[in-house]
Amino acid sequence: MTFEQAHSDQVLARVVREHAGRLAARLIPLLGDFSAAEDLVQDAVEAALRRWPVEGIPDRPDAWLFTVARRRGLDVLRRESNYRAKLTLLRPAPAAPDDRLRLIFICCHPALAPAARIALTLRVVCGLSTAQIAAAFVVPESTVAQRITRAKKKITEAGIPYGVPAGDDLPERLQAVLAVIYLLFNEGYLSSTAGRAHARDLVDDAEWLTALLAGLAPGEPEVIGLLALIRLHRARGRARFDASDRLVPLDEQDRELFDRPAIDAAAALLVRTARAHRRPGPYQLQAAIAACHAEAESFQSTDWAQILVLYDMLLHVAPSPVARLHRAVALSYTMGAEAALAELDDLGDPGGVLARYPLLHATRADLLRRLDRPAEARSHDEQALRLTSNPAQQALLQERISWI
């Protein structure tokens, strides 16, 4: 089947990007050099973009890209003194199942700045673009690019070893690794990529990596918290989008489509962990909030008072503007839209960290509609529409704008 018959330019770009990230995860530990591995990945990507539109996307894009990169890598290694020692490493064998997890730990080395660790991992290991990462951090794309460049240079200069840390070194690195997986899940759950509403493969990756971490660190409650959080959100997956891939707001979702056994299992896992460790952290608290939403029989029966308490706890252990924004939503259902709007006003000046965050403007618009201020609501919906590239969000916002 040719490319023209079965695939659009958008599909081609997505396939190349996703498999390029996995290719990088295989090559970097083999070569021990970020720059050299990225050169090989770029060569393979360029070859794919030239040939796949004509020949069609191969059945195994990952194997195709690896073969091209391997051939180019052999040419490079032949010019090195240790060619024979490294030659055996570049064999066309499947990657070990935890290769990307090992690479995540390299990228999350304490020698790197926290923000740089996360940005580098999302770019190199997970294949996210700098634009996607910038959207996740709510920072300019140029800032992300600088962080990634500096981090790669630091890893090369420091000679950071390839592997998962053991003993006392593991907890120190764990928080950065969890942050990476959390952002990977968020990108899959509601994509920041133009033309794509969500990406189930990224959600799958996030759950798989978290489950691997749970095996490595069974005594870390935050790992279980993140695993429960992902599973609770996945259990509502069928209700989040309609047949046209339109994003369905929580108050309109058909709860008959919720996976109740999965919700019960994830909630029970969270309760067991909380009772065993009594160390609530941000992922456990977010999972508890997700459980409140998922377990409610209807939107009207949601325990908003409990959710508000959980957000207060979350802000105590991990304060952030985004958490305050979500708390304002909960506040609107306990104290009213006026109180919630005042809370949003207290988040900061218009040029603050959330100024480019579409959910801030969409939330303000919803509160203004509830206060019967439609013209102001429309203005904020239009601002949210300008800031998002997610097609499902765009469709929902356009629908709301058309109401007025």
Secondary structure, DSSP 4 states (H G I P E B T S, - for coil): --HHHH--HHHHHHHHHHHHHHHHHHHHHHHT-HHHHHHHHHHHHHHHHHHHHHH---S-HHHHHHHHHHHHHHHHHTTSTTHHHHHTTS--PPPPTTHHHHHHHHHT-TTS-HHHHHHHHHHHTS---HHHHHHHHTS-HHHHHHHHHHHHHHHHHHTPPSS---TTHHHHHHHHHHHHHHHHHHHHHS--STT-S--HHHHHHHHHHHHHHHHH-TT-HHHHHHHHHHHHHHHTHHHHB-TT-PBPPGGG--GGGS-HHHHHHHHHHHHHHHHHH----HHHHHHHHHHHHHH-SSSTT--HHHHHHHHHHHHHHS--HHHHHHHHHHHHTTT-HHHHHHHHHTT--TTSTTTT-HHHHHHHHHHHHHTT-HHHHHHHHHHHHHH---HHHHHHHHHHHHH-
